[in-house]
């Protein structure tokens, strides 16, 4: 208990429960405030005379941690022009967005085209050494599948570029 108002000649002292506790009128005792579990957010904060009220996260909201202070947060909306959504928002976690800085099309003859218009590549140019690694995520794309790659290296090795020519019409999302 803590002293909320001191005693005066005309009024008694008023005590209140310590912070993070509330006074339960049924039990007549101070009890710890409820902590909302993951997937739920705070609807009403705990106060000296009532407990925390939690609500389930619904309608594009989430809570990825236990808390007695935070409400459900709005889900992140991926930017369709610069990101691909790899994970859908759920009550216990946010959306997962992956930034794409270039979207390359490697044709059967080895030509590399940037579909996002960020770079230009010409057959025989210095980009012949383009090497893409760690292509793990496949998502539907226009005219085929997009492979989202986590690394890209540029060197001038014609041998590395020759291996790209073996890949027919594949979309590469390059980070």
N, C-alpha and C positions, 0 to 999 in steps of 0.2 A: 504494500500500500504506500501511497505517497500523499503528501498534504497538498490539497488543491486550493483550499482557502483557509487562512489561519483563524484562530479563535479571536473574537472581539468581545467587548462588553455586552453587545446586543445579539451576537450570533455565535453559534457553535462552530468549531472547526469542521471543514468538509474534507473527507479523505476520498481518494479515487484509486483505482487499481493502477499498478505500474504500467508503463508503456508496453504494448504488445500483449496486454491482458484486458479483459472486459469483466464487468460485474454481472454474474449470472443471478438474476432475481429468483430463480427457482431454487438453486442450491445455496444462495446467499454467500457465494464465494467468488473470488477473482479466479478466472480461468484463462489459459493461454488462447490467444486469437488463432482461429483456424488458418492454415496455410493451404491455399488452393493447389491441387495437384496439376501436373502437366495436362494439357488438354482443356483446362478450365482457367478462367480469368476472374479477377475481382470485380464483382458487380457493386458491392457496397463495402467500404473499408471498415475495419474493426474500430470501435470507439469505446470510450469508458463504460458505456451502458449497453452495447450490443456487439455481437460477434461478426466476423467477416461473412459476407454472402458471396458465394462463388456461382459462376454460370458457365455452362459448357460453351466451348468455342464452336460456332457454326457459321455458315454463310461467309466463307472466305476469310475466316479469322483463325488464329492459332495462339497457343501458349506453350513454349518449349521448355519451361522451367517451373518449378514450384515457387509460389509467391503469395505474400499476403498484401502486396501493394499494386501489382501490375494487372491491368485488364487484358482481355484477349486482344492481340495485335492484328492489324489487317495483313493479309497475305501479300507478298511481293508479286507484282504483275510484271512479267518479263517483257522487255521492249521487243516487239516482233521484228523490228528492222535490224537490231544489233545483237539480239540474244536468242537462244533456243532454250526452251523449258525442259530440263532433264528430270525434274521431280515435281510432282503435284503437291500443292499445299494440303495439309491435313490438320486436324485439331491439335496434334502434338508437335508439328514442325512446319516450317515455312517452305515456300516454293524454292526450287533450285534452278537458277538461271545460269547459263554458260555464255560468255561473251564471245562473239565471232567477229574478228577484225577483217577477215577476208574469206570469201567463199570461192574456191577454185574448182574449175572443171578441167579434168585431164582427159582428153579424148584419146581414141585408139591410136592415132598417129603421133601422140606425144605432145600435142599442142596444149598449152596451159592457158586457160582464160579465167579472168577474175570476174565472177558473176555479180559481185557487189560494186564493181567499178572503182575499187580502191587502188589497184595496181594494173599495169599492163605487162604481159609477158610475150616475148616473141621467140619462135623456134630459132635456136642458135644464139640467143642472147646470153647475158651473164647469169640468168636464172636457171641455166641448164643443171646446176647442182642442187636444185630444190629437193630436199629430202624431208619426208613427213614421217613422224614417229608417233607411237601411242594412240592409234586410232581405235577407240574402244566403243564409242557410243554411236549407234545407228538410229536415225530417225527418218521418217518419210519426208521426201522432198519432191520438188517439181521435176518430173522426168526420171526419178530413180531414188536412191538412198543417199542421204548425207552421212558422211563419216566425220565426226567431230574429233579433231586431232589436238592433242595437248602440247605438242612441241613442233617447231619447224626450224630447220637449219638451211642456210643458203651458203653454198660453196661453189666452186667452179668446176667440179668434177663431172665430166660428160658421162662417165660410167654410172654414177648415181642417177642421172637424169634418164638414162636408157631404161632403167628398171621402171620408171614411172610410165614410159611408153607402153609397157605391157598391161597397164590397167585400163580396160575399156570403159569410157564414159562414166567415170565415178566422180561424185561431188565430194570435195574435201572442205570441211569447215576448218579454217586454220586460225589458231589463237595466237 
